[in-house]
Structures are given as structure tokens and as C-alpha cells.
Amino acid sequence: MSVSCAAIAAAIEKMAPLAMAESWDNVGLLVGCADQMVERALLTVDVTTPVIEEAIDMGATMLITHHPFPFQALKRLQTDTEAGCMLSSLLKRDIAVYAAHTNLDQADGGINTALAKILQLTDVHPLRPYRESLVKIVVYVPAGHEDKVLSAMSNAGAGHIGNYSDCSFRTTGLGTYRPLSGSRPFLGELDALSTVEENRLETVAPEKLLRPVVQSMLDAHPYEEVAYDVLSLRNTHVNGGMGRIGCLEKEVRLSDFAVQVKQALGVTGLRIYGSAETPIKRVAVCGGAGMDCASVAASEGATVLVTGDIRYHDAQAALSQGLCLIDAGHFATEYPGMVALNSYLRHCAVEAGWRSDFHVAKRQAAICWQG
């Protein structure tokens, strides 16, 4: 069966929640309708005229892009401009556009995770961790139904602590209630005081997932009226973040590492800042324009940062902090993340039984440094 834009969006947002995007960003479904059915989707770093033409040629009805299109608010739509012409083509052919930008940059499994992986870094963690607020959810469940309720809550995003899932705590006690007129009790009789063995089930969830977790809990709970508490917590949870830092398997010279980067990313040239003989072991990466992470990378002990769009004076500042730089280009450092997202969506399709194809666009404009 084909699948709706909304279902594809939900799968992406399970990995890269919209709440992780920067406040200035424009992410989510930008063109089209959430109920639109999709049999074929095309993934791209940018929405361009060649990419739209490729989508039309292959019959794709959804573009999943890293860079939002449109990005800024439009005050007019003129089809004699490039942007207007592209939007007109998309709307005429019912091609939806979904953007996963800074949320995909930060997400585990997203742009920077893929970049660190393709450069074969180990012991990888975020450069600038994304910390999200947590809540504790306490619910009272009749004996024998607690596993079903916990499973539903976990599937909605609760119960994750570090590298552990399905985390919970339960205690057994007695619950009392009296079903009144109009009620339909799962256990007990009308107008009679009922005493039932129940489990107090506790788990944690990101605050942004509170609504779907509670709804999943209510749907799985056998009671007509569910007793539960939601408690705000002071502790936070690290869920991805901007950039990544890790280590090479063995120390190499900067010049040799640059060759590895060039081959891994498939670029024809790089800009390299720093002495060719500098020993490289600890490496920071940030896909796209990532010089905002340079100071953090230096303070975390990285000897090189791999990113794109490096400006001259920013490079001088980084070198003064003892940080070498490799500019592999904006596109090349983000493209691996879209390949990874494509693999993730294909896996989702198999798991959910979607008859939808996902492909990475072939007509993307890969702009690389020459040299």
C-alpha cells in the first residue's frame, strides 16, 4: 500500500523531532497536503529545478529535502522567477515538499552521525549536546495489564535512558473505587466499593513527547477512567546535538587524513588549513556551515574540524586555538546524511508494509572545492 505524507513525516520526526530544530528554521511539511498519498519519494540536499524535473520524470510525489524550500516567507508568487516557477511546478504536479534541516543535523542517525560514520570515527558523541526536558509519568494499572501499557508508552517514545530502552519501575498495591451510575467498569460492580490489586508503573519521557505517550497509555489501558500523574523533572536528557567528535583508529598526519576525507566524501578537492605534518587523532565534524562549532571542538581536544563554508578570518581564529580545518564543501558534508535518511525510510517502509519507494536524487548540484 502507498503511504501518506503524514506517515512519512511521523517516521522522520521519530528520529529527528521538529522540536530539535533551531527557532529560525523552517521544517516540516512545507508544500502539499498531509493526507496526500505517496508511492515514490525523492531525497535531496536542495530543491532545485533539476531535482524537480527528476521527481517528475520518475513519478515521485514527495521531495524530502535537507535545506527548506521555501525557506523565508513569500510575499508574492511570480512564476517568472526561479522560486516561483519551481513552486508552480510542484503544485501543478501535486509534489509535496518536506524539510528536515537543523533537526536532522542534531538527531542521532542524522547528518552529523552519518558524516562521523563515513569518516570512520569511533567513540563518537555530540559537540554541542541537545538537552531536552523530561517528565515522569506515573500510572496505575490492574495486575496483568502492565506490560501492554508499558509497551505502548515505550513505542511512543517513553522509557529511554541513555542506551537503554523500556525503562520503568513498578510497585504493587491496592486501588479502590466505587463505580457510579453511567460508568462501565472494567472490574467491579455498580455502586459497590471495589478493591483491586494494581501496579504503580513509572517511566520517563521527553516533555515534547508527553501528549503522544499519554495518548498511547490511555489507548492501551483497560480502565474507562485512568488515574495517572505527570511530574516535571529537573534532570535533562541528551538526545543528539550539533556536530560530532570522535577518534581515528590510529594517528595520522593532517595531509594523509585529508586524502581519507577526500576519498570518503567523493570530492575532487579540499581546502586545508594547518600544517601538513600535524598529527591527527581526535576529529570533530559538522556538516554544512559548521564553524560555529570550532571553539567547542578545540576545547574538546580535537585537532581538526571537518566542515564546509569556511571563511578566511574564521580559519585564522581556529588556527590560533590550535585547531586545523578541512573544508570539504557544504554539499559533500551533508549528502551522507541524506543517504542515511533514505536507508532509514526504506527500513521503515519494510517494517510498516508500505509499498513506497525512496530514492536519493541523482541530479543534485554537488559544488566542491577544486584544488
N, C-alpha and C positions, 0 to 999 in steps of 0.2 A: 504494500500500500504506500502511496505517497504520503508526505507528512506536511504539516502546516509550518508556516514561518514561526509561529509562536512556539511550537515544539522544538524546532531547531534553536531558536533563541534561548529557550529554557535549558537546553543541553549546554550551550556555550556559557550561559550565566552560572551554571552549576560549577564550572571550572573557573570562570572569570566574572564574578558578580559585578553588576553595574555599580554597586556602592564603592568598589575599589578604584573607580575612575577618578581622575582629578576633577575638581569643581569646574574648571574651564572647558572641559572636554565635551564632546557631543557623541554619545554612544547609544547603542540600541538600534531598534528598527527605525531607519531614517526615511525610507521610501517604501511605499507599499502598504499592505494590509496584513495584520497578524493572522487572519484566518486563511490567507492565500495558501493554496497547496503547492508543494514543491516536489518535482520529480528529479530535478538536477540543479545543483548549486555550484557556483564557481568561486574559489577563494583567491584573493588578490591583496597585495600590499596597498595599491592605489586603484581608485576607479578612474579609468581613462577611456578615451574613445576606442582605442584598440581592444581593451578588455571588454567593453560593452559589445563591440562587434563580435568578439569571440563568444560571449554569452549568447548572443542572438544566433550565431551560426550553429552552436551546439544544443540550442533549445533550453538553455538554463533560464530559470525563472527567479533566481535569487543570487545576488552577489554578496559575499561575506568579505568585508574589507577591513584592513587594519586602520588606514587613515580615513576618517569620516568624510563622506560626501552626501549632502553638503555639510561643510564644517561650520561656517558662520551663517547667521540669519540672512535670508534673502528678502530684499525689499521689492524686487521685481524679477520677473521671469521672462527674459527675452531670448528667443530661440536663435537669434543671430550672434549670440555669444557662445563660447565653448561650453561653459557650465549649463547655460540654458538649453543648448542643443542636446547635451548628454542627458539632462533631466527629462527632456521631451521624449527622447528615445526610450528611456527606462519606463516612463509612464505609458507610452503608446503600446509597449510590448509586455506590460504587467511584470516587469522585472523588479523585485524588491531589493533593497539595499540595507544590509545590517552591518554596523560598525562595532568592532571590539578593539579599542585603542589602548589608552593607558591602563584600563583594567586588565587587558591581555598582557601588557608589559609587566605588570606586577604579579600576575597569577602564577602559581606553581603549575608547570606544564606549558606556560605561555612563551612569549617572545624571548625573554632572557634565560629561562630554563633551557630552551632549545639551543640558544647561542652557546651557553656554557657546555651543553652536551656535545655539540658538534665540534667544539674545541678540545673535547676530552678532558675537561676539568673534573677533579674529584673533591670530595668534602665541600660541596657547594652550599652556600647559604646567601640570603639576600644582603645586598649592600645597605639599603635603606629599608628596614623591615616595615611591613604594613601591619599595624596593630589594630585589631578590632575589638570592640566592647563585647563582653559576654553576659549572658543571663543564665540563671539556674532555673530549670523548670521542674516542679515537684507535682506529681500526680498520684492519685490513689486508685489502685486497680484491684479488682477482685482476683483472688488466687486462681491461677491457671490461665490468666489472660495477659500477664505482664510481658511475656516475650513478644507477643504480637504487637502490643503498644510500643514497646521499646524499639522493635524493628522498624515500625512505621516512622517513629521520630528520627531514628538514625538515618533512614533513607532520605529524609527531608533535610538532613544536614546537622543533626544534633549528635552529641556524644563523641566528638573528635577532640583529643588532647594530644598534641604533638603528632607522633607517628602511630598513635593508637586510635581505633575507632570503636564504636559500640560501648563507650564507657558509661557506666551508670553505678548507682548504689541503691540497694533496696533493703527495707526492713519490714517485718510483718507485724501487724497489729489488728485491732478490731474497729470497724467502722459502723456507725449507727445512723439510721434514718427512718422516717415514717412516710411512706407513700401516701399522698393526699389525693383527693378526688381529681380526676383528669390526668393523672400520671399513668405511665405504663412501665412499671418497674421491671428491670431485668431479673432481679432477685427480690423476694419478699412479697407481702400481701398488702392490699389497700387498707389504710387506717391502722395497720399493725406495726409496732416498733420492730425494726429488723436489725439484727446484729450479724455482721458479715466479716469473715476473715479477708483482709485486704493487704496489699503490699504498697508501701510508700516508695515510689520509684522516683529517683532523682537523676538528672542529667544536665549537661551544659550545652549551650548553643550560641553561635554568634547572634548578637542583638538584631542584626539585619535579617536573619532568618527566622525570627520569632514567630511571625504570622504563619508561614507555611509549616513550621514544626508543630505549632499548636493545632493547626487545622488537621494535620496528619494524625496527631494524637487523638483528637476528637473523633475523627472518622474511624479509627481502629478500636476505640474504647467501646465496651459493650453497654455502658450506662447511658440512660437517657439524659441525665444531668451529670456532668463530670466535675468533680472537685479537684482544682489544681491551683498552684501558686506560681507566680513569676517573680524572681528576685534579681535585682540588679547586682552585679559583681564589680569589685574594684580591679581585680586582675584582668589582664587582657590576653589575647591570643595572637601570635604571629602567624599570619597567613600570606606567605609570599612577600613581595616588596619590590622596590625598584632596583634594577641591576642585580648582578650576582658576583660572588667572589669565591675562588677555589684554587686548587693547586694542580700543577702539571705532575705527571708521574715521575719525571726526572728534570733536573735543572738544565736549561739550555740557554744559549746566547740569544739576545734580542733579535739578531739577524736571522737566526735559524727558526726562532718562533714565528717571525713574520712570514717565512716561507710556509710554515704549517698553516697559519691563518689564511694565507692566500689560496692554498690548495683546498682547505676545508670549505671555504666560502665560495670558491669558484670564481674569484675576481681576477682581473688582468693586471691589477696593480694596487699599491697601498701608499699611504703617506705614513712615514715612520718618524717619530720624534724621540731622540735619545741616542746614546752611544750603541753602536752595533755589538760591542762586547759586553754590554750589561747582562749579568746573569739573571735569568727569569725563572721563577718557581711559582710564586703566588700571583695569580692573574685575576683582574677584575674585568667584567664585561657589562656593557649597557647598550642594547640595540637602539638604532636610530641616532638621535642627537643626545648623547649621554654625558656631556661634560659637567652637568650638574652633580654628577656622582664622583668627580675627580678627587675632591678633597677628602671625601669619605673613603675612597679607595686607597689613597695614600695613608690615611690614619689607620686603616685596617691592615697595613703591611703589604699591599700589592706593589709590585714593581713595574707593572704595565697595565694600562686600561685599553681595551679594545672597544671602539665605538665608531661613530660617524660624525660628519659635520663639524670637525674641529676647527676653531678659529685661531689665528696666529697668536694673539695675546693670551688666550686661554691656554694654549700649548706652553707658552713661556712660563705662566704661573704654575702649571702642573710640573714642569721640569724643575722648577725651583724647589718643589716639595719632594723631589727625588722620584717622581712618577714618570715613566716612559709612556708613550702613547702610540697606538696603531689606529689610523683612520682607514677603515675598510669600506666606508661609504654607508649612507643611511639605508638604502635598499638592501644591500648584502647582509647587514647585521640584523635585519628584521625578517627577511624572507624565510629563514629556517623555522621561525615561529609559526608562519602560516602553513608550512608543510606539516609541522607537528599538529596544528589545529585540524588540518584536513584528515590526518590519521585518526585523531580523536573522534571526529564526527563520523568517520567510516565505522569505527568501533561502536559508537552509539547506535548507528543505523542497524548493525548486525544484532546488537543486544535488544533493541526495541522492535525489530522486524520491519523497519522502514524499507520500502523499495525506492530509495532515493540515492542518487549518485552524487559524490562530492569530488571535485577536481580542483587542482591548483592551476590558475590561469597561465597560459604559455606566452601570452602577448604582453607581459608586463615590461615596463621600461626599466631595465636594470642599469642604473647610472653608476659607473665605477670609476674610481681614481685611476688614472693612467700613470705609469712610471715604473 
